[in-house]
Amino acid sequence: MIETLGIRWIELLAQTVSFSFVLFVLWRLAYKPVFTMLETRRAKIADGVANAEKIKAQLAQTEADRQKVLAEAGDKANKLIDDARQAAARVREAETQKAIAAAEQIVTKAREAAAQERAQMLASLKREVGRLVVQTTSTVTGKILTADDQSRLAKETEKELSA
């Protein structure tokens, strides 16, 4: 029956051995290195995908940390600004108080100086009026007044000016 199909055993066996040899050589020299290379690439791709996922997670964590640090820095900056404003207000208030105290001191000194100057002017005026009274009296009476007379007239004039 096989022979009616045109199959010859020796040729079939030789072709089978030849095919097996070619298959073995191809498997060993071509397919195995290609499969090994494909498996290596598949592993590298899987590692790359895993690393990409890991990097993505780290990037998200880093972004969250960055946002947190920025928020903290903003809070600290706002606190520093508020502290600076409060310090400026305190300094402004202290300087205002110093200026008010200095102005009050200047006014007090000016009043004291004016009072002292007024007292000096009054004393000078009294002396001058006394001198003029003595001079006028001596001119009117025509006599030269003694030192006692001059002193008495000056005191009387001073009493009248004080009253």
C-alpha positions as CSV (number, residue, x, y, z in Angstrom):
1,M,0.0,0.0,0.0
2,I,2.7,2.5,0.8
3,E,4.4,1.6,-2.4
4,T,1.3,2.3,-4.4
5,L,1.5,5.8,-3.1
6,G,5.0,6.1,-4.4
7,I,6.8,6.2,-1.1
8,R,10.1,4.5,-1.0
9,W,11.4,3.6,2.4
10,I,15.0,4.3,1.9
11,E,14.4,7.7,0.4
12,L,11.9,8.5,3.1
13,L,14.5,7.4,5.8
14,A,17.2,9.4,4.1
15,Q,15.0,12.5,3.8
16,T,13.9,12.1,7.4
17,V,17.5,11.9,8.6
18,S,18.5,14.8,6.3
19,F,15.5,16.9,7.6
20,S,16.3,16.0,11.2
21,F,19.9,17.0,10.7
22,V,19.0,20.3,9.0
23,L,16.4,20.9,11.8
24,F,19.0,20.1,14.5
25,V,21.6,22.5,12.9
26,L,19.0,25.2,12.4
27,W,17.7,24.8,15.9
28,R,21.2,24.9,17.4
29,L,22.7,27.7,15.2
30,A,19.7,29.8,14.4
31,Y,16.5,29.3,16.4
32,K,18.1,28.9,19.8
33,P,20.1,32.1,19.7
34,V,17.1,34.0,18.3
35,F,14.9,32.6,21.0
36,T,17.5,33.5,23.6
37,M,17.8,37.0,22.3
38,L,14.0,37.4,22.2
39,E,13.8,36.1,25.8
40,T,16.6,38.6,26.9
41,R,14.7,41.4,25.2
42,R,11.5,40.4,26.8
43,A,13.2,40.4,30.2
44,K,14.7,43.8,29.5
45,I,11.4,45.2,28.4
46,A,9.7,43.8,31.6
47,D,12.5,45.4,33.7
48,G,12.1,48.7,31.8
49,V,8.3,48.7,32.4
50,A,8.9,47.8,36.1
51,N,11.5,50.6,36.4
52,A,9.2,53.0,34.6
53,E,6.4,52.3,37.1
54,K,8.9,52.6,40.0
55,I,10.2,55.9,38.6
56,K,6.6,57.1,38.0
57,A,5.8,56.4,41.7
58,Q,9.0,58.1,42.9
59,L,8.2,61.1,40.7
60,A,4.7,61.3,42.2
61,Q,6.2,61.1,45.7
62,T,8.8,63.7,44.8
63,E,6.2,66.0,43.4
64,A,4.1,65.6,46.6
65,D,7.2,66.3,48.7
66,R,8.0,69.4,46.6
67,Q,4.5,70.7,47.0
68,K,4.7,70.1,50.8
69,V,8.0,71.9,51.0
70,L,6.7,74.8,48.9
71,A,3.6,75.1,51.1
72,E,5.8,75.1,54.3
73,A,8.1,77.7,52.7
74,G,5.1,79.9,51.9
75,D,3.8,79.5,55.4
76,K,7.3,80.4,56.9
77,A,7.6,83.4,54.5
78,N,4.1,84.6,55.5
79,K,5.1,84.2,59.2
80,L,8.3,86.1,58.7
81,I,6.4,88.9,56.9
82,D,3.9,89.1,59.7
83,D,6.8,89.1,62.3
84,A,8.6,91.9,60.3
85,R,5.4,93.9,60.2
86,Q,4.8,93.6,63.9
87,A,8.5,94.5,64.6
88,A,8.2,97.5,62.3
89,A,5.0,98.6,64.1
90,R,6.8,98.2,67.5
91,V,9.8,100.2,66.3
92,R,7.6,102.8,64.8
93,E,5.7,103.1,68.1
94,A,8.9,103.3,70.1
95,E,10.3,105.9,67.8
96,T,7.1,107.9,68.0
97,Q,7.2,107.8,71.8
98,K,10.9,108.9,71.7
99,A,10.0,111.8,69.4
100,I,7.1,112.8,71.6
101,A,9.3,112.7,74.7
102,A,12.0,114.7,72.9
103,A,9.4,117.3,71.8
104,E,8.0,117.6,75.3
105,Q,11.5,118.0,76.7
106,I,12.3,120.7,74.1
107,V,9.0,122.5,75.0
108,T,9.8,122.2,78.7
109,K,13.3,123.6,78.2
110,A,12.0,126.4,76.0
111,R,9.4,127.3,78.7
112,E,12.1,127.3,81.4
113,A,14.4,129.4,79.2
114,A,11.6,131.8,78.5
115,A,10.7,132.0,82.2
116,Q,14.3,132.6,83.1
117,E,14.7,135.2,80.4
118,R,11.5,136.9,81.5
119,A,12.8,137.0,85.1
120,Q,16.1,138.4,83.9
121,M,14.3,141.0,81.8
122,L,12.1,142.0,84.8
123,A,15.1,142.3,87.1
124,S,16.9,144.4,84.4
125,L,13.8,146.5,83.9
126,K,13.4,147.1,87.6
127,R,17.0,148.2,87.9
128,E,16.6,150.5,84.8
129,V,13.4,151.9,86.2
130,G,15.0,152.5,89.6
131,R,17.9,154.2,87.9
132,L,15.6,156.3,85.8
133,V,13.5,157.3,88.9
134,V,16.6,158.2,90.8
135,Q,17.9,160.2,87.8
136,T,14.5,161.9,87.3
137,T,14.1,162.7,91.0
138,S,17.6,164.1,91.2
139,T,16.9,166.2,88.1
140,V,13.5,167.3,89.4
141,T,14.7,168.1,93.0
142,G,17.9,169.5,91.8
143,K,20.0,167.8,94.4
144,I,22.3,164.9,94.4
145,L,20.9,161.9,96.1
146,T,23.0,159.9,98.5
147,A,23.5,156.2,98.2
148,D,20.9,155.7,100.9
149,D,18.4,157.9,99.1
150,Q,19.0,156.1,95.8
151,S,18.6,152.7,97.5
152,R,15.4,153.8,99.3
153,L,13.8,155.1,96.1
154,A,14.8,152.0,94.1
155,K,13.2,149.7,96.7
156,E,10.0,151.8,96.8
157,T,9.8,151.8,93.0
158,E,10.4,148.0,92.9
159,K,7.6,147.5,95.5
160,E,5.2,149.6,93.4
161,L,6.1,147.7,90.2
162,S,5.7,144.3,91.9
163,A,2.2,145.1,93.2
